[in-house]
């Protein structure tokens, strides 16, 4: 139970990697505050955790709004009296995020706010409580495209996730003296419900993807969750300022 009795806030917890991570953290003993804009999704995840004997509370909120981030942090303190960890998982894609010429400026702004500002605002709200707790851990969900770019143009998403990696390093340096570790995870293609929709709509999608994937498969949500749990735990006590590539070897294949 590597997260036993730790209070962890998980954003974007209603589905995908966030939901899988919340369930895994609960299995490892964590007490959870689950955050999303969709109450129905959150309650479904929370109920699955409670039915398995875990402790999960839900807090609907928009993590791109500073006041709502502060409200989430206050809710966690009211519910559990402390915060020990934060998994900044919430993010977004938009279909019209394309190349430098064709991406609308509004799309650029929306994706930077969703994927980068949200990490800044939620961390800003939670860090004082981690200090009060004597330390803790923050894990930010980035992407392999922060390290190598995307074969399919998505300039705003790449820029935002690159910012997440850079901000994680800077936060790690600033907060190390306060016993707070900050790391990023950079997943490769993961088999989420959203990804399955893309596969179903494009019969040739996996034929294009697989030759570039050394392990010849997509990652699973649970495989990202286990890395996040490790980074949030004391098992990673001397690990900070890093971005762990969890991509089945894709970046290794393209950088050797």
Backbone as CSV, one residue per row, in Angstrom:
resi,resn,N_x,N_y,N_z,CA_x,CA_y,CA_z,C_x,C_y,C_z
1,UNK,0.857,-1.195,0.000,0.000,0.000,0.000,0.885,1.234,0.000
2,UNK,1.524,1.532,-1.136,2.546,2.574,-1.185,1.989,3.980,-0.984
3,UNK,0.657,4.150,-1.085,0.039,5.458,-0.876,-0.875,5.462,0.348
4,UNK,-0.639,4.572,1.277,-1.522,4.415,2.426,-1.734,5.727,3.168
5,UNK,-3.012,6.103,3.305,-3.459,7.276,4.069,-3.017,8.605,3.476
6,UNK,-2.500,8.620,2.278,-2.139,9.882,1.638,-3.363,10.488,0.957
7,UNK,-3.498,11.772,1.107,-4.611,12.489,0.482,-4.114,13.054,-0.844
8,UNK,-4.729,12.614,-1.927,-4.270,12.985,-3.260,-5.428,13.583,-4.057
9,UNK,-5.165,14.718,-4.666,-6.117,15.370,-5.560,-5.804,14.930,-6.984
10,UNK,-6.832,14.475,-7.689,-6.673,14.015,-9.076,-7.586,14.841,-9.965
11,UNK,-7.017,15.575,-10.923,-7.841,16.345,-11.846,-8.093,15.529,-13.119
12,UNK,-9.177,15.860,-13.800,-9.559,15.079,-14.971,-9.850,13.641,-14.604
13,UNK,-10.479,13.451,-13.436,-10.636,12.111,-12.864,-11.888,11.383,-13.338
14,UNK,-12.664,12.000,-14.204,-13.927,11.396,-14.597,-13.821,10.280,-15.607
15,UNK,-12.704,10.211,-16.319,-12.566,9.187,-17.360,-11.096,9.005,-17.701
16,UNK,-10.820,8.035,-18.559,-9.484,7.842,-19.107,-8.407,7.609,-18.070
17,UNK,-7.246,8.199,-18.304,-6.099,8.008,-17.414,-6.411,8.495,-16.013
18,UNK,-7.167,9.598,-15.892,-7.507,10.113,-14.569,-8.324,9.139,-13.755
19,UNK,-9.328,8.539,-14.371,-10.176,7.567,-13.666,-9.385,6.311,-13.313
20,UNK,-8.589,5.813,-14.260,-7.779,4.617,-13.988,-6.776,4.884,-12.874
21,UNK,-6.195,6.077,-12.876,-5.226,6.430,-11.833,-5.901,6.540,-10.477
22,UNK,-7.071,7.159,-10.438,-7.794,7.279,-9.176,-8.073,5.898,-8.585
23,UNK,-8.524,4.985,-9.408,-8.811,3.624,-8.908,-7.536,2.946,-8.406
24,UNK,-6.443,3.127,-9.139,-5.181,2.499,-8.708,-4.659,3.143,-7.425
25,UNK,-4.732,4.456,-7.331,-4.290,5.124,-6.106,-5.088,4.617,-4.905
26,UNK,-6.397,4.433,-5.104,-7.242,3.929,-4.017,-6.813,2.517,-3.618
27,UNK,-6.498,1.692,-4.590,-6.016,0.335,-4.284,-4.726,0.377,-3.483
28,UNK,-3.945,1.452,-3.669,-2.692,1.617,-2.941,-2.874,2.376,-1.629
29,UNK,-4.142,2.584,-1.231,-4.420,3.122,0.099,-4.679,4.610,0.180
30,UNK,-4.670,5.314,-0.960,-4.851,6.766,-0.926,-6.290,7.150,-0.628
31,UNK,-6.441,8.323,-0.017,-7.734,8.986,0.119,-7.788,10.058,-0.964
32,UNK,-8.883,10.111,-1.695,-8.883,10.859,-2.940,-9.901,11.984,-2.979
33,UNK,-9.495,13.082,-3.613,-10.413,14.131,-4.030,-10.390,14.132,-5.560
34,UNK,-11.502,13.771,-6.156,-11.601,13.630,-7.604,-12.214,14.889,-8.196
35,UNK,-11.586,15.415,-9.222,-11.995,16.701,-9.795,-12.280,16.551,-11.285
36,UNK,-13.402,17.104,-11.708,-13.761,17.164,-13.123,-14.904,18.138,-13.264
37,UNK,-15.205,18.506,-14.505,-16.374,19.357,-14.732,-17.662,18.544,-14.823
38,UNK,-17.546,17.225,-14.950,-18.719,16.371,-15.091,-19.010,15.629,-13.786
39,UNK,-20.056,16.026,-13.091,-20.405,15.372,-11.828,-20.785,13.909,-12.033
40,UNK,-21.525,13.614,-13.099,-21.961,12.239,-13.335,-20.769,11.308,-13.505
41,UNK,-19.796,11.726,-14.299,-18.610,10.899,-14.481,-17.862,10.711,-13.164
42,UNK,-17.698,11.786,-12.423,-16.983,11.707,-11.147,-17.658,10.748,-10.182
43,UNK,-18.965,10.863,-10.080,-19.680,10.013,-9.133,-19.560,8.549,-9.506
44,UNK,-19.537,8.255,-10.807,-19.355,6.869,-11.228,-18.011,6.318,-10.802
45,UNK,-16.948,7.115,-10.967,-15.613,6.679,-10.558,-15.535,6.553,-9.035
46,UNK,-16.071,7.553,-8.343,-16.022,7.529,-6.884,-16.773,6.336,-6.318
47,UNK,-17.925,6.025,-6.897,-18.715,4.901,-6.394,-17.979,3.588,-6.606
48,UNK,-17.289,3.449,-7.732,-16.522,2.220,-7.956,-15.406,2.072,-6.931
49,UNK,-14.819,3.198,-6.520,-13.766,3.164,-5.497,-14.358,2.835,-4.137
50,UNK,-15.461,3.468,-3.794,-16.097,3.212,-2.492,-16.575,1.770,-2.384
51,UNK,-17.114,1.234,-3.471,-17.627,-0.138,-3.428,-16.508,-1.153,-3.218
52,UNK,-15.271,-0.730,-3.544,-14.113,-1.593,-3.314,-13.442,-1.310,-1.981
53,UNK,-14.073,-0.465,-1.160,-13.555,-0.182,0.173,-12.675,1.041,0.272
54,UNK,-12.581,1.824,-0.803,-11.741,3.012,-0.782,-12.493,4.249,-0.335
55,UNK,-11.778,5.348,-0.248,-12.344,6.622,0.209,-12.113,7.666,-0.873
56,UNK,-13.172,8.070,-1.552,-13.066,9.056,-2.624,-14.178,10.076,-2.496
57,UNK,-13.813,11.338,-2.541,-14.778,12.439,-2.533,-14.720,13.123,-3.893
58,UNK,-15.817,13.737,-4.289,-15.868,14.388,-5.591,-16.035,15.888,-5.429
59,UNK,-15.423,16.618,-6.358,-15.503,18.076,-6.337,-15.541,18.551,-7.791
60,UNK,-16.709,18.948,-8.259,-16.794,19.459,-9.618,-16.157,20.841,-9.678
61,UNK,-15.405,21.061,-10.737,-14.750,22.347,-10.872,-13.999,22.448,-12.182
62,UNK,-13.762,23.661,-12.595,-13.020,23.971,-13.815,-11.611,24.378,-13.414
63,UNK,-10.626,23.533,-13.726,-9.263,23.791,-13.266,-8.551,24.839,-14.112
64,UNK,-9.270,25.465,-15.048,-8.716,26.631,-15.747,-9.165,27.935,-15.092
65,UNK,-9.881,27.830,-13.980,-10.389,28.991,-13.245,-9.704,29.034,-11.883
66,UNK,-8.995,30.118,-11.591,-8.209,30.182,-10.359,-9.071,30.044,-9.112
67,UNK,-10.229,30.686,-9.090,-11.094,30.612,-7.917,-11.583,29.184,-7.695
68,UNK,-11.878,28.476,-8.775,-12.359,27.108,-8.625,-11.238,26.175,-8.177
69,UNK,-10.012,26.454,-8.607,-8.874,25.662,-8.120,-8.680,25.861,-6.616
70,UNK,-8.789,27.095,-6.167,-8.695,27.375,-4.737,-9.809,26.682,-3.965
71,UNK,-10.998,26.624,-4.578,-12.123,25.946,-3.933,-11.875,24.446,-3.824
72,UNK,-11.255,23.855,-4.843,-10.915,22.424,-4.790,-9.945,22.160,-3.640
73,UNK,-8.910,22.979,-3.534,-7.934,22.800,-2.459,-8.584,22.950,-1.090
74,UNK,-9.467,23.939,-0.965,-10.172,24.139,0.308,-11.079,22.954,0.623
75,UNK,-11.718,22.406,-0.397,-12.579,21.232,-0.195,-11.762,20.046,0.322
76,UNK,-10.574,19.849,-0.256,-9.727,18.737,0.192,-9.353,18.887,1.663
77,UNK,-9.035,20.104,2.065,-8.691,20.347,3.465,-9.902,20.121,4.359
78,UNK,-11.064,20.583,3.945,-12.281,20.367,4.728,-12.593,18.883,4.863
79,UNK,-12.365,18.139,3.775,-12.718,16.721,3.769,-11.736,15.864,4.559
80,UNK,-10.444,16.163,4.444,-9.435,15.265,5.005,-8.435,15.941,5.945
81,UNK,-8.417,17.270,5.971,-7.526,17.972,6.875,-6.118,18.188,6.367
82,UNK,-5.797,17.665,5.198,-4.457,17.805,4.654,-4.472,17.418,3.172
83,UNK,-3.407,17.765,2.479,-3.175,17.290,1.118,-1.726,16.841,1.039
84,UNK,-1.510,15.656,0.448,-0.166,15.094,0.336,0.318,14.977,-1.101
85,UNK,-0.615,15.015,-2.048,-0.204,14.836,-3.433,-1.219,15.389,-4.404
86,UNK,-0.738,15.669,-5.612,-1.578,16.216,-6.674,-1.185,15.574,-7.991
87,UNK,-2.174,15.039,-8.703,-1.955,14.532,-10.055,-2.688,15.448,-11.014
88,UNK,-1.937,16.329,-11.669,-2.500,17.242,-12.663,-2.666,16.493,-13.979
89,UNK,-3.819,15.896,-14.142,-4.069,15.061,-15.310,-4.983,15.715,-16.338
90,UNK,-5.798,16.667,-15.925,-6.787,17.262,-16.826,-6.121,17.908,-18.033
91,UNK,-6.750,17.769,-19.184,-6.235,18.368,-20.408,-7.244,18.210,-21.524
92,UNK,-6.876,18.662,-22.709,-7.823,18.635,-23.819,-7.092,18.599,-25.153
93,UNK,-7.804,18.059,-26.175,-7.421,18.164,-27.579,-8.534,18.897,-28.307
94,UNK,-8.197,19.502,-29.437,-9.208,20.066,-30.325,-8.874,19.669,-31.757
95,UNK,-9.911,19.342,-32.526,-9.703,18.836,-33.879,-9.033,19.844,-34.799
96,UNK,-9.239,21.133,-34.556,-8.645,22.127,-35.456,-7.284,22.622,-34.981
97,UNK,-6.663,21.908,-34.048,-5.274,22.163,-33.686,-4.415,21.523,-34.770
98,UNK,-3.842,22.335,-35.619,-3.127,21.820,-36.786,-1.750,22.470,-36.886
99,UNK,-1.361,22.897,-38.072,-0.062,23.512,-38.263,-0.069,24.985,-37.903
100,UNK,1.095,25.612,-38.015,1.262,26.990,-37.588,0.357,27.944,-38.365
101,UNK,0.089,27.670,-39.619,-0.736,28.570,-40.425,-2.221,28.318,-40.214
102,UNK,-2.602,27.056,-40.053,-4.019,26.702,-40.074,-4.685,26.621,-38.710
103,UNK,-3.929,26.729,-37.639,-4.536,26.657,-36.308,-5.120,28.010,-35.928
104,UNK,-6.418,28.068,-35.646,-7.011,29.349,-35.218,-6.410,29.804,-33.894
105,UNK,-6.256,31.101,-33.762,-5.681,31.648,-32.531,-6.531,31.293,-31.316
106,UNK,-7.845,31.269,-31.470,-8.706,30.879,-30.357,-8.425,29.450,-29.914
107,UNK,-8.157,28.567,-30.867,-7.805,27.179,-30.525,-6.486,27.133,-29.775
108,UNK,-5.508,27.906,-30.257,-4.214,27.999,-29.559,-4.416,28.399,-28.099
109,UNK,-5.181,29.463,-27.889,-5.386,29.970,-26.526,-6.129,28.956,-25.664
110,UNK,-7.166,28.332,-26.229,-7.962,27.366,-25.448,-7.115,26.180,-25.012
111,UNK,-6.250,25.698,-25.893,-5.455,24.523,-25.546,-4.325,24.853,-24.581
112,UNK,-3.753,26.031,-24.684,-2.752,26.404,-23.685,-3.392,26.585,-22.314
113,UNK,-4.579,27.156,-22.280,-5.277,27.303,-21.000,-5.630,25.940,-20.424
114,UNK,-6.178,25.045,-21.264,-6.626,23.734,-20.782,-5.479,22.851,-20.317
115,UNK,-4.371,22.882,-21.045,-3.284,21.943,-20.786,-2.129,22.499,-19.977
116,UNK,-1.965,23.823,-19.969,-0.818,24.417,-19.274,-1.250,25.294,-18.104
117,UNK,-2.159,26.234,-18.372,-2.632,27.094,-17.283,-3.242,26.276,-16.150
118,UNK,-3.938,25.205,-16.503,-4.590,24.378,-15.482,-3.587,23.785,-14.510
119,UNK,-2.428,23.385,-15.016,-1.380,22.823,-14.158,-0.834,23.899,-13.221
120,UNK,-0.598,25.076,-13.773,-0.121,26.196,-12.962,-1.128,26.551,-11.865
121,UNK,-2.398,26.696,-12.238,-3.403,27.170,-11.284,-3.687,26.146,-10.189
122,UNK,-3.777,24.865,-10.566,-4.062,23.856,-9.546,-2.865,23.666,-8.625
123,UNK,-1.667,23.716,-9.175,-0.469,23.609,-8.340,-0.363,24.802,-7.396
124,UNK,-0.620,25.998,-7.908,-0.573,27.197,-7.079,-1.533,27.093,-5.902
125,UNK,-2.701,26.484,-6.133,-3.696,26.347,-5.072,-3.308,25.292,-4.036
126,UNK,-2.604,24.246,-4.474,-2.330,23.111,-3.586,-0.999,23.234,-2.853
127,UNK,-0.015,23.876,-3.467,1.333,23.916,-2.863,1.338,24.421,-1.420
128,UNK,0.610,25.490,-1.071,0.648,25.906,0.341,0.203,24.814,1.303
129,UNK,-0.717,23.966,0.883,-1.176,22.875,1.745,-0.153,21.748,1.811
130,UNK,0.587,21.524,0.727,1.679,20.550,0.780,2.764,21.029,1.743
131,UNK,3.031,22.328,1.728,4.001,22.901,2.669,3.521,22.678,4.103
132,UNK,2.243,22.931,4.347,1.681,22.733,5.690,1.778,21.281,6.132
133,UNK,1.694,20.360,5.163,1.759,18.930,5.479,3.192,18.443,5.680
134,UNK,4.159,19.325,5.455,5.561,18.940,5.621,6.205,18.408,4.356
135,UNK,5.490,18.500,3.239,6.027,18.026,1.965,4.992,17.229,1.199
136,UNK,5.399,16.749,0.050,4.479,15.974,-0.772,5.016,15.825,-2.172
137,UNK,4.125,15.484,-3.087,4.535,15.205,-4.452,3.484,15.720,-5.425
138,UNK,3.947,16.305,-6.524,3.079,16.721,-7.618,3.519,15.971,-8.871
139,UNK,2.556,15.409,-9.583,2.816,14.734,-10.855,1.969,15.410,-11.923
140,UNK,2.623,15.840,-12.985,1.951,16.529,-14.083,1.936,15.648,-15.321
141,UNK,0.763,15.486,-15.917,0.653,14.629,-17.096,0.989,15.451,-18.341
142,UNK,2.097,15.113,-18.984,2.531,15.800,-20.193,2.271,14.895,-21.398
143,UNK,3.245,14.691,-22.251,3.083,13.852,-23.438,4.435,13.652,-24.087
144,UNK,4.575,12.550,-24.808,5.825,12.341,-25.540,6.046,13.433,-26.587
145,UNK,4.969,14.099,-27.041,5.153,15.142,-28.061,5.845,16.373,-27.489
146,UNK,5.982,16.447,-26.179,6.775,17.512,-25.577,8.262,17.299,-25.846
147,UNK,8.640,16.066,-26.197,10.045,15.708,-26.361,10.456,15.523,-27.823
148,UNK,9.492,15.174,-28.679,9.876,14.859,-30.055,8.967,15.467,-31.113
149,UNK,7.939,16.177,-30.715,7.019,16.717,-31.701,6.061,15.652,-32.196
150,UNK,5.081,16.075,-32.951,4.032,15.170,-33.409,4.092,15.011,-34.919
151,UNK,3.957,13.757,-35.380,3.949,13.508,-36.821,2.739,14.151,-37.480
152,UNK,1.630,14.180,-36.755,0.434,14.871,-37.223,0.400,16.238,-36.572
153,UNK,0.414,17.318,-37.343,0.522,18.658,-36.743,-0.537,18.925,-35.678
154,UNK,-0.080,19.310,-34.510,-0.949,19.754,-33.410,-0.128,20.725,-32.565
155,UNK,0.062,21.901,-33.117,1.067,22.819,-32.587,0.731,23.320,-31.189
156,UNK,-0.537,23.601,-30.926,-0.904,24.129,-29.611,-0.730,23.072,-28.528
157,UNK,-1.161,21.849,-28.804,-1.031,20.766,-27.830,0.444,20.504,-27.535
158,UNK,1.277,20.449,-28.591,2.716,20.215,-28.392,3.341,21.316,-27.551
159,UNK,2.980,22.570,-27.865,3.537,23.696,-27.113,3.117,23.645,-25.648
160,UNK,1.850,23.326,-25.417,1.347,23.266,-24.046,2.041,22.164,-23.256
161,UNK,2.174,20.995,-23.843,2.786,19.884,-23.120,4.289,20.112,-22.921
162,UNK,4.929,20.779,-23.879,6.317,21.176,-23.654,6.432,22.124,-22.481
163,UNK,5.453,23.018,-22.363,5.423,23.925,-21.221,5.232,23.193,-19.909
164,UNK,4.433,22.134,-19.913,4.230,21.343,-18.694,5.547,20.734,-18.229
165,UNK,6.327,20.201,-19.160,7.619,19.609,-18.796,8.564,20.670,-18.236
166,UNK,8.639,21.822,-18.916,9.527,22.889,-18.447,9.081,23.420,-17.089
167,UNK,7.789,23.600,-16.906,7.278,24.099,-15.636,7.523,23.088,-14.515
168,UNK,7.417,21.807,-14.823,7.672,20.782,-13.808,9.103,20.863,-13.305
169,UNK,10.041,21.064,-14.219,11.446,21.211,-13.804,11.623,22.431,-12.908
170,UNK,11.036,23.550,-13.313,11.199,24.778,-12.538,10.551,24.657,-11.160
171,UNK,9.371,24.063,-11.097,8.709,23.855,-9.809,9.539,22.937,-8.919
172,UNK,10.146,21.922,-9.521,10.956,20.985,-8.731,12.125,21.688,-8.068
173,UNK,12.768,22.569,-8.821,13.904,23.314,-8.265,13.434,24.227,-7.134
174,UNK,12.353,24.942,-7.371,11.855,25.888,-6.373,11.406,25.209,-5.092
175,UNK,10.768,24.060,-5.217,10.087,23.447,-4.074,10.895,22.352,-3.379
176,UNK,12.066,22.022,-3.913,12.853,20.933,-3.315,13.180,21.199,-1.855
177,UNK,13.482,22.452,-1.520,13.836,22.776,-0.136,12.649,22.655,0.809
178,UNK,11.446,22.578,0.252,10.237,22.418,1.065,9.760,20.968,1.105
179,UNK,10.621,20.057,0.644,10.315,18.630,0.654,9.137,18.292,-0.273
180,UNK,9.016,19.047,-1.336,7.982,18.785,-2.336,8.667,18.396,-3.641
181,UNK,8.351,17.216,-4.128,8.896,16.739,-5.396,7.895,17.022,-6.513
182,UNK,8.406,17.342,-7.697,7.558,17.614,-8.855,8.137,16.895,-10.065
183,UNK,7.341,16.061,-10.682,7.756,15.323,-11.869,6.633,15.322,-12.900
184,UNK,6.998,15.023,-14.125,6.015,14.879,-15.198,6.046,13.447,-15.718
185,UNK,4.934,13.036,-16.276,4.849,11.794,-17.042,4.580,12.191,-18.486
186,UNK,5.295,11.580,-19.413,5.085,11.853,-20.832,4.642,10.569,-21.524
187,UNK,3.337,10.320,-21.555,2.849,9.082,-22.181,2.959,9.130,-23.704
188,UNK,3.105,7.942,-24.260,2.906,7.772,-25.690,1.442,7.477,-25.960
189,UNK,1.113,6.903,-27.119,-0.285,6.588,-27.427,-0.860,5.586,-26.426
190,UNK,-1.977,5.955,-25.830,-2.602,5.134,-24.797,-4.004,4.738,-25.248
191,UNK,-4.384,3.504,-24.935,-5.686,2.975,-25.353,-6.786,3.494,-24.426
192,UNK,-7.258,4.679,-24.711,-8.380,5.270,-23.986,-9.649,5.139,-24.820
193,UNK,-10.786,5.469,-24.213,-12.050,5.451,-24.954,-11.988,6.407,-26.135
194,UNK,-11.399,7.591,-25.924,-11.269,8.568,-26.997,-10.386,8.032,-28.114
195,UNK,-9.302,7.368,-27.762,-8.405,6.805,-28.767,-9.098,5.693,-29.545
196,UNK,-9.912,4.892,-28.855,-10.633,3.826,-29.530,-11.600,4.389,-30.563
197,UNK,-12.184,5.548,-30.266,-13.068,6.196,-31.230,-12.316,6.536,-32.510
198,UNK,-11.094,7.039,-32.360,-10.264,7.353,-33.527,-9.976,6.092,-34.323
199,UNK,-9.652,5.009,-33.631,-9.356,3.738,-34.289,-10.576,3.231,-35.053
200,UNK,-11.738,3.329,-34.430,-12.967,2.843,-35.057,-13.322,3.642,-36.304
201,UNK,-12.976,4.924,-36.299,-13.331,5.797,-37.422,-12.341,5.715,-38.575
202,UNK,-11.143,5.203,-38.303,-10.099,5.148,-39.333,-9.530,3.738,-39.395
203,UNK,-9.966,2.997,-40.401,-9.579,1.590,-40.501,-8.068,1.415,-40.671
204,UNK,-7.380,2.422,-41.195,-5.946,2.295,-41.417,-5.092,2.889,-40.323
205,UNK,-5.725,3.349,-39.239,-4.994,4.076,-38.196,-3.889,3.231,-37.574
206,UNK,-4.216,2.035,-37.145,-3.220,1.201,-36.474,-2.166,0.694,-37.456
207,UNK,-2.542,0.518,-38.728,-1.546,0.132,-39.725,-0.477,1.218,-39.865
208,UNK,-0.888,2.456,-39.690,0.067,3.563,-39.734,0.871,3.644,-38.438
209,UNK,0.213,3.427,-37.322,0.859,3.608,-36.021,1.873,2.510,-35.697
210,UNK,1.471,1.257,-35.892,2.242,0.134,-35.367,3.694,0.063,-35.855
211,UNK,3.999,0.361,-37.134,5.409,0.274,-37.548,6.335,1.202,-36.775
212,UNK,5.785,2.259,-36.178,6.611,3.212,-35.429,6.656,2.892,-33.935
213,UNK,6.054,1.795,-33.532,5.937,1.457,-32.115,6.715,0.180,-31.825
214,UNK,7.865,0.266,-31.155,8.678,-0.929,-30.913,7.925,-2.061,-30.222
215,UNK,6.997,-1.735,-29.314,6.263,-2.785,-28.610,5.021,-3.241,-29.366
216,UNK,4.739,-2.597,-30.502,3.652,-2.999,-31.407,2.285,-3.034,-30.738
217,UNK,2.080,-2.089,-29.827,0.773,-1.970,-29.188,0.645,-0.605,-28.552
218,UNK,-0.589,-0.223,-28.268,-0.841,0.978,-27.488,-0.576,0.702,-26.012
219,UNK,-0.278,1.755,-25.275,-0.208,1.612,-23.829,-1.594,1.500,-23.232
220,UNK,-1.664,1.040,-22.008,-2.934,0.942,-21.279,-2.991,2.031,-20.205
221,UNK,-4.188,2.472,-19.920,-4.367,3.501,-18.884,-3.721,3.085,-17.573
222,UNK,-3.841,1.809,-17.243,-3.294,1.309,-15.980,-1.776,1.427,-15.938
223,UNK,-1.130,1.405,-17.101,0.327,1.501,-17.134,0.807,2.920,-16.847
224,UNK,-0.016,3.899,-17.135,0.297,5.265,-16.751,-0.003,5.455,-15.263
225,UNK,-1.086,4.855,-14.806,-1.488,4.975,-13.401,-0.416,4.445,-12.459
226,UNK,0.209,3.341,-12.806,1.214,2.760,-11.911,2.453,3.649,-11.816
227,UNK,2.809,4.312,-12.920,3.944,5.235,-12.887,3.597,6.460,-12.039
228,UNK,2.379,6.972,-12.200,1.956,8.111,-11.382,1.986,7.758,-9.899
229,UNK,1.522,6.568,-9.557,1.524,6.142,-8.154,2.948,6.063,-7.613
230,UNK,3.854,5.538,-8.411,5.265,5.479,-8.005,5.805,6.881,-7.712
231,UNK,5.543,7.825,-8.601,6.060,9.182,-8.425,5.447,9.885,-7.221
232,UNK,4.218,9.537,-6.888,3.554,10.133,-5.730,3.993,9.504,-4.420
233,UNK,4.653,8.369,-4.494,4.993,7.616,-3.286,6.405,7.903,-2.820
234,UNK,6.723,7.419,-1.626,8.074,7.568,-1.082,9.098,6.702,-1.813
235,UNK,8.636,5.778,-2.645,9.569,4.973,-3.423,10.356,5.844,-4.413
236,UNK,9.806,7.025,-4.718,10.484,7.958,-5.629,11.046,9.150,-4.852
237,UNK,11.488,8.915,-3.631,11.829,10.001,-2.713,13.020,10.854,-3.161
238,UNK,13.868,10.354,-4.067,15.019,11.135,-4.535,14.880,11.469,-6.015
239,UNK,13.645,11.459,-6.501,13.382,11.678,-7.918,12.518,12.926,-8.064
240,UNK,13.083,13.950,-8.662,12.325,15.183,-8.868,12.860,15.917,-10.091
241,UNK,12.004,16.704,-10.713,12.394,17.489,-11.878,12.528,16.690,-13.153
242,UNK,11.921,15.500,-13.191,12.074,14.621,-14.340,10.767,14.509,-15.136
243,UNK,10.913,14.081,-16.379,9.756,13.730,-17.201,9.944,12.298,-17.672
244,UNK,9.178,11.393,-17.087,9.329,9.978,-17.406,8.542,9.652,-18.671
245,UNK,9.264,9.193,-19.693,8.636,8.793,-20.953,8.075,7.391,-20.818
246,UNK,6.758,7.286,-20.898,6.075,5.995,-20.786,5.410,5.762,-22.139
247,UNK,6.224,5.353,-23.116,5.781,5.386,-24.507,6.078,4.116,-25.288
248,UNK,6.399,3.033,-24.578,6.679,1.781,-25.278,7.900,1.834,-26.171
249,UNK,8.792,2.780,-25.928,10.044,2.847,-26.678,10.000,3.712,-27.927
250,UNK,8.913,4.435,-28.155,8.794,5.214,-29.389,9.872,6.281,-29.493
251,UNK,10.048,7.068,-28.439,11.058,8.129,-28.516,12.467,7.540,-28.598
252,UNK,12.704,6.398,-27.964,14.015,5.765,-28.063,14.296,5.360,-29.507
253,UNK,13.289,4.855,-30.192,13.463,4.412,-31.564,13.777,5.565,-32.509
254,UNK,13.273,6.745,-32.184,13.447,7.890,-33.070,14.626,8.780,-32.670
255,UNK,15.273,8.471,-31.556,16.398,9.311,-31.114,17.717,8.560,-31.046
256,UNK,17.723,7.272,-31.427,18.971,6.512,-31.414,19.679,6.630,-32.752
